[in-house]
Structures are given as structure tokens and as C-alpha cells.
């Protein structure tokens, strides 16, 4: 028996540009990825709503997650991200479900994946070039190396003399 983690960020029903919603469940699946009839973990249809974080918060979160930060600081910053960008009710529901790992199967790693997905959704990564931007100019000629003399340059054949 295996399980899959589902944190579905709902893009179709998004009616505002500054809010994403997601659900969070861990489901037991068979070898082919099909959900089993009997589940070990409680399923929940609760929808969480996250407002768009500020650019400063996104940069701090990314820095905390990839930098040389302690595990405790990383964990605190993930929870701070959700606390700052969710309603108190949504935050408390998410926190309680995570604390009840035995019943829900949700781990802190799942919460971190959700945060990364939300940041990705709001930041637009990977970015695509805008339709209005012009292409980079084509290079012509060979690149300058700074070592070859140009036309008309002369080189002295006599030895240098220190003065």
C-alpha cells in the first residue's frame, strides 16, 4: 500500500487575482495510483484561501527555504507565511490538521510543498516572455577578445627599455 499527497490549487475557480484556494488530503493508492476503497486517513473537503503575499514575504520565504537556515527557522517561516496570508479560521484548521498527523497523514513536508506551490502560483514562475517584448539583437562578427591588434596597429620589434 502506498499513498499520494494531494494539494490541489484550484486555478479554474479563481475569481480574484490575489487569492488562491486549495484542499489538502493524503490518499492511500494501489500500485497503479488508484485510490483504495478503504482509507487510513481522514479526508476533508475544506478549502483554504491564501491571499497574495507581498514581494518582500516571497523573497524572505525563498531565502529561508534555500539558505543556510536552521530547520526551526525554516519551519517557523512556513507557518508565518500561512498565518500572514490566511484568515485566522483557515490557519487554525490547517494547523490542527497538521498536528493530527495520525488521523490526516499530513506532514510538515506537505505543508512546505503547498507553500511552494502557492508562491509559484503568485510569482508566475516559470515566467514566459511577454508578447510585447522584442527579441534580443542578433550578434554580428566575432566576439572581441582584447588580445588581437586591430587593423593599422603596429608592434615595435625592439625590446622594451625601462626608463
N, C-alpha and C positions, 0 to 999 in steps of 0.2 A: 504494500500500500504506500502510495506517495501522496503528496499534496501540492496544490498550487496556490499561490497568493494572488488575489485579485484586488487591485486598487484601480477601479475604473474611473478615470477622469472623464466626465461627460462633456464632450465638445459640442454635440449637436444641439443640446437644450440650453446652451449658454446664451442667455439673453442680454447680458451685460459684459462689456469688455474687461471689467475689473473684478470679476468673480468667476471662480471655477468651483464645481462641486464634484465630489467623489464618494464612492462607497468603499467599504473595506471588509473583506472576508477571506478566510482561509478555507479551502475546499479539498476534501480527500478525493483523489482521482485514481483511476486504474492506469495500467501501463500505456494505454493509448491517449491518456489525458481526459477521459470522460469522467464526469462526477460520479462517485459511488452513491448507491441508494441510501446507505446508512453513513451518516457523517459523524466524525468525532467532535467537530467544533460547531458551536452555535453560529447560525447565520443571522445576519442583521441587515435590514433594508434601509437603515438610517443613512441619510445624505448629509455630508459635511460640506460646508461652504467656506471657501477661503477667499479673502479679498486680496487684491494685488498688493504685494509687498513693495516697499519703496526700493529704488535702486541701491540705496545705502544698505538696506537689510539684505538684499540679494548678495551684494559684494561681501558683506560680513559673513553670511552663511556659507558662501562658497569658500571663503578664506578659512573659516573654521573647519570645514569638512575636508579640505585637501592640505591644509597647512600642518605644521608640526605641533598640533594642539593635542592636549591630553584627551582621553576618552570621555572624562567627566565634562570637560568644556564643550566637546562636540555634542554630547547628549543634552546638556543644558541649552545649547544654542538651537537645537532642533525643537525642543519644547517651547523655547521662547519664540521661535518663528511661528508656531501654530497659535500660541497664546496671543501674539500681537496681531494675527491676521484672521482669527476666527471669533465667532461670538463666544461668550462665556459658556453657554449651553453646549455648543459643538465641541469646544475644547475639553470640557469636563467629560462628555460622552466618550471622546477619543481616548482620553487619559484612563478612564475606568475600563474600557475595553482592553487597553494595552496591559493594565495591571492584572486583569483577569485572563492571563495567557493560557491557563489550563483549559478554560472554557472556550475562548475565542481562537486560540492558536496564533494570535497576532504578537509579533515580537518587535523590539525596537528597530531591528533592521528593516522591517516592513514600513515602519513609520518614517524612517530615513529615506526609503525609496519613494514614498508618497511625496515627501518634501521636495526631493529632487525632481520628480515629475511635475509638481506644481511650479517650481522655479523655471523648469524648461518650458512649460506652457506659457508662463507670463513673459519670459525673456525672449521668446521667439527663436531659440536655438534649435536646430542649426538654422542660421539665417540664410536667406536667399537674396541675390542681388535684386534691387528694385528695378521695375520696368523702365523707369525714367533715367537710370544712370547710364552713362556712356561707357563703352569698353575702354580698357587701358590702351594707350597709344602703342602701336607696333614699333618694335626696336628695328633700327636700320644700322647697317655697318657692323663692324666688330667692336666688342667692348674695349674700353680704354684700360690699359694695364699700367700706364705711368712709367714704363721702363723703356719703351722704344722711342727714339728721337723722331720728331715729325719731319716732314719734308723741309729742306732748306737749313736744317740744323747741321752744324759741323762739330766735329770732335777733334780736339787737339791731339796730335800724335806725340807731342813731347810730354815728358814726365812732369808731374806736378812738383812745384818747388815751394816749400814752406817759407814764408817770409818772416 
